[in-house]
Every structure is written in structure tokens, then in C-alpha cells.
Amino acid sequence: QLHLRESGGGLVQPGESLNLSCTSSAGLSLESYSLGWFRQAPGKEREGVSCIDVENGRTNYADSVKGRFIISRDNAENTFYLRMKSLNIEDTAVYYCAAGTYCAGEITVSVQWGQGSQVTVSS
């Protein structure tokens, strides 16, 4: 198991930015995986935010975050990231990093999850 772990969550005000990162706490390589991020707000369903495909490098974003969030990976550092800009209150959620076989709109097939990191956007 990869034992994914997120870093960078916290409290920000609307309009501000926040960066999340994810790595394998077990020290296993992420190079062969499609990678992505999900989020879940209280009382709501878990939703895919963004992912990057391991085979072709294509990225996908939920409509709600297009133009504001950017996903990237750094294989040399064995880390991947989610840069979030222009955050609003509706972005408040627990954010989960994930690794799997495919980025088909969201990470799918043999998905492994991080524990989650709270992002709170509040005025």
C-alpha cells in the first residue's frame, strides 16, 4: 500500500490561495499511477476535483474549479500537488489525494486514498 498523506490544508479567507501536496509515507514510487484529488464537504457526496493521467499526462478538472485549481506532479520528488487560487466558501471540504489506474474524469480503478486534509474557507 502507498499510504498516501496530504499536507498543506488549513484555514484561509475567501479569495486567498492554498497549496496541497501528497506523497507516499511508505516511500513507494508514485510514478506508475494516475494521481488526483477528491473532496468531501459535510453532508455531501465525495466528488472528484482533479486528476492527471499517468499514460498521457492529460489533466481533468471539475467544472467548479476550472481556471482556479491546477494539478501537477513531480516524479523526482515523488510528490503531487494541487494549487488552489481564488478560494471561496464552497471550496470548504476535506481534501483527499488519491492514486489509481486511470484518470477518467476522476481517479478510478484500484484507488488508494490519503487520510484527508481539511481546507476551510471562511470570512
C-alpha positions as semicolon CSV with decimal commas, in nm:
position;residue;x (nm);y (nm);z (nm)
1;Q;0,000;0,000;0,000
2;L;0,112;0,350;-0,081
3;H;-0,008;0,509;0,243
4;L;-0,071;0,846;0,083
5;R;-0,051;1,153;0,301
6;E;-0,169;1,506;0,232
7;S;-0,005;1,824;0,354
8;G;-0,094;2,190;0,336
9;G;-0,454;2,215;0,448
10;G;-0,569;2,494;0,672
11;L;-0,788;2,798;0,717
12;V;-0,797;3,075;0,459
13;Q;-1,020;3,368;0,376
14;P;-1,222;3,392;0,055
15;G;-1,012;3,497;-0,240
16;E;-0,690;3,359;-0,097
17;S;-0,478;3,070;-0,219
18;L;-0,363;2,742;-0,071
19;N;-0,140;2,463;-0,193
20;L;-0,180;2,096;-0,111
21;S;0,076;1,824;-0,162
22;C;0,068;1,448;-0,139
23;T;0,331;1,181;-0,114
24;S;0,368;0,817;-0,016
25;S;0,456;0,795;0,351
26;A;0,568;0,439;0,282
27;G;0,831;0,572;0,044
28;L;0,686;0,387;-0,255
29;S;0,708;0,530;-0,602
30;L;0,406;0,708;-0,747
31;E;0,549;0,715;-1,097
32;S;0,329;0,438;-1,236
33;Y;0,000;0,581;-1,107
34;S;-0,256;0,824;-1,229
35;L;-0,295;1,077;-0,950
36;G;-0,568;1,306;-0,834
37;W;-0,768;1,485;-0,572
38;F;-1,116;1,444;-0,430
39;R;-1,305;1,644;-0,173
40;Q;-1,600;1,593;0,056
41;A;-1,796;1,854;0,244
42;P;-2,013;1,762;0,544
43;G;-2,342;1,615;0,431
44;K;-2,233;1,599;0,069
45;E;-2,104;1,329;-0,159
46;R;-1,736;1,283;-0,227
47;E;-1,651;1,444;-0,558
48;G;-1,358;1,434;-0,792
49;V;-1,171;1,763;-0,812
50;S;-0,885;1,696;-1,049
51;C;-0,659;1,424;-1,180
52;I;-0,363;1,369;-1,407
53;D;-0,327;1,060;-1,620
54;V;-0,010;0,857;-1,594
55;E;-0,010;0,746;-1,958
56;N;-0,063;1,069;-2,148
57;G;-0,030;1,342;-1,887
58;R;-0,378;1,476;-1,953
59;T;-0,546;1,661;-1,671
60;N;-0,911;1,685;-1,576
61;Y;-1,090;1,933;-1,356
62;A;-1,435;1,958;-1,211
63;D;-1,628;2,246;-1,363
64;S;-1,643;2,415;-1,025
65;V;-1,264;2,451;-1,005
66;K;-1,162;2,505;-1,367
67;G;-0,942;2,808;-1,404
68;R;-0,873;2,821;-1,031
69;F;-0,706;2,491;-0,941
70;I;-0,400;2,333;-1,102
71;I;-0,281;1,977;-1,053
72;S;0,081;1,881;-1,110
73;R;0,325;1,606;-1,030
74;D;0,698;1,590;-0,967
75;N;0,825;1,239;-1,015
76;A;1,175;1,333;-0,897
77;E;1,026;1,437;-0,562
78;N;0,768;1,158;-0,567
79;T;0,508;1,421;-0,485
80;F;0,200;1,569;-0,646
81;Y;0,023;1,894;-0,583
82;L;-0,298;2,087;-0,601
83;R;-0,263;2,463;-0,632
84;M;-0,584;2,636;-0,535
85;K;-0,649;3,001;-0,611
86;S;-0,942;3,235;-0,563
87;L;-1,087;3,008;-0,300
88;N;-1,447;3,057;-0,197
89;I;-1,661;2,928;0,085
90;E;-1,798;2,646;-0,129
91;D;-1,447;2,504;-0,159
92;T;-1,454;2,415;0,211
93;A;-1,412;2,038;0,241
94;V;-1,184;1,759;0,341
95;Y;-0,948;1,708;0,051
96;Y;-0,817;1,361;-0,028
97;C;-0,531;1,273;-0,254
98;A;-0,561;0,952;-0,448
99;A;-0,370;0,721;-0,678
100;G;-0,515;0,474;-0,921
101;T;-0,503;0,323;-1,264
102;Y;-0,689;0,584;-1,467
103;C;-0,778;0,948;-1,475
104;A;-1,118;0,922;-1,641
105;G;-1,266;1,247;-1,524
106;E;-1,155;1,137;-1,179
107;I;-0,920;0,873;-1,042
108;T;-1,069;0,530;-1,093
109;V;-0,977;0,160;-1,068
110;S;-0,769;0,029;-0,779
111;V;-0,790;0,361;-0,598
112;Q;-0,579;0,426;-0,291
113;W;-0,661;0,720;-0,066
114;G;-0,492;0,954;0,171
115;Q;-0,644;1,026;0,511
116;G;-0,767;1,368;0,409
117;S;-0,674;1,725;0,489
118;Q;-0,920;1,992;0,598
119;V;-0,946;2,306;0,390
120;T;-1,168;2,571;0,542
121;V;-1,250;2,891;0,356
122;S;-1,419;3,136;0,587
123;S;-1,457;3,508;0,630
